């Protein structure tokens, strides 16, 4: 174990020596590369690239200075990983691609490895140890970059799903006290709850007397979905509004009969237009052609 | 005067019931006989139950409403629940396995004008 520690110390020192003797050259190379990749596409300014390059080298030196061994759980190592996490996040937010960023980190790794060639006194074993150390650090960094990328993607998908959910159930007041709710796609528990909350609040605030629920856009129905539909219709009724279900396509009707779902108490009409006629009749509104 | 229940004859043989904070829905027997007497005394044919101040209807409260409905049925009185809070309607619809037997209306005015629905 002691021997192992000695070897690691030696590896740290070799890397540290490499940095200290070539820090100017390394700094210039990585800064230039950063400008080529990020500044040309206006993802980062040249000042930002200079700052990032200097901060990166400082963090690496801190790690090598910190201890005999590189402690991957130590604060210096975590600071480096945090640096790359924030750096890659910023690149993504500004429209940079993951591929470019990974290539940049690979380039950084290559710069450090190439620096080894300048020291002819290094033995094969020392070179191998330094290579392993550099590879370990950059593997962790690459994994962090991918994690950030995936998190960002997941966040984007979540936001898009929210938007789709919002736009797929637009509640519109089409007449005084008449709301329409076209349901498109599939109803699941989460969506039913969201739609019901929104719809009941609208009935309350708009003092709606009729709600037309159009299911023309519902592609498939099973016992769970029909259960959700009945819950929605019941909630509308509790609010004192009349619910009219429209647009039950033949396939949906067939599915409902096979599921033994009784919609006997529910007012149904074949199309939204028929539902509207029923609404007008219920409200005592007479619609006729305009006369000149 | 029934503690916990505020009763107001509002014309056309309708009585408005507004539950107060003192109402204990878990003990319907404490109220039903007196309530029946009041309704008969005022020749009521409609009982409008105002749920404006009830944010949540749990099983106990729902059972109280059902007992009240049955009482009205015996006395040939129509019971209409009005002003359901959206939160109460939402929670109740999730727990119900069958439609409530009483009628519902948007508000007291709708109930008075017979604009009622069965949930």
Interface residues (C-beta under 8 A of the other chain):
Chain A: X196 X197 X200 X201 X203 X204 X207 X208 X209 X231 X232 X234 X235 X236 X237 X238 X239 X240 X241 X242 X243 X265
Chain B: X81 X82 X83 X84 X85 X86 X87 X88 X89 X90 X92 X93 X94 X96 X99 X100 X104 X105 X106 X107 X110 X115 X116 X117 X118 X119
